[in-house]
Amino acid sequence: MRNINLRLCFPIELGRCTGKDIIIVRVLTYIGLNVCLIFFMIILNHSIEPIPNTFARLANASSVLGYEEKGFVLVQAAISSRDGEIEFSGGLGQENLGIHHQTRSGGKKVPMYSADSYFDKFVKSKGPVNILQIDVEGWDFDVLFGASSVLDRTQYLEFEYHATGPWGGYHLPDTVHLLDHKGFTCYWSGKSKLWRITGCYFDIYNTYHDWSNVACVHRTYEKLAERMESLFLATITPS
């Protein structure tokens, strides 16, 4: 994620707002890792990593640090729009490389889940997902497409947008329209600034594919929705 400094939705803030345990879901590629982390305040962590060598290093680190006894769950899998299998090369991952850079025929077969399937199989909690962060180097829409029921539980969402991978063939308004139907209002995210996209479409959005971040709030989460809309209004109001 780049240029995110909203100061709006940290776990401590959510705890104050809800008075409940916090669930943060991160689906991302970091140094080549496709990782989904779910943090509970009661300390339950799920990490999903598909690349064999990277998974082995994470498993070794988890064992050495004793994370397994602390509730850390490491799963070798990938997150996409559907269930199935995918073959990965034997190398280590690298920043800015998505699934399309890492797959190889004849590589090790790794299970692939949609976000909905992963939750059904591995996540016992049926409560809200307070923060869903997606950074998968161009495959963000695929993750969103496979996360219908997860999105219904999500209060705050972030994802990257650019021309890498499948994003290059998609239009942002289509994604924002889909999320609007799911109850989300989306904004361009800057450093302590927001520019609303939902209901503020411009023709250039059909061709724009530069590196950027999109932050969305579910409108039923009224306190955060009000804060984000207020920040948007402050952003566009001349000082």
Salt bridges, closest charged atoms under 4 A:
GLU13 OE2 - ARG16 NH1 3.95
GLU13 OE1 - ARG227 NH1 3.27
ASP152 OD1 - LYS182 NZ 3.04
GLU160 OE2 - ARG2 NH1 2.68
GLU160 OE1 - HIS162 NE2 3.43
ASP180 OD1 - ARG219 NH2 2.88
GLU229 OE1 - ARG196 NE 3.10
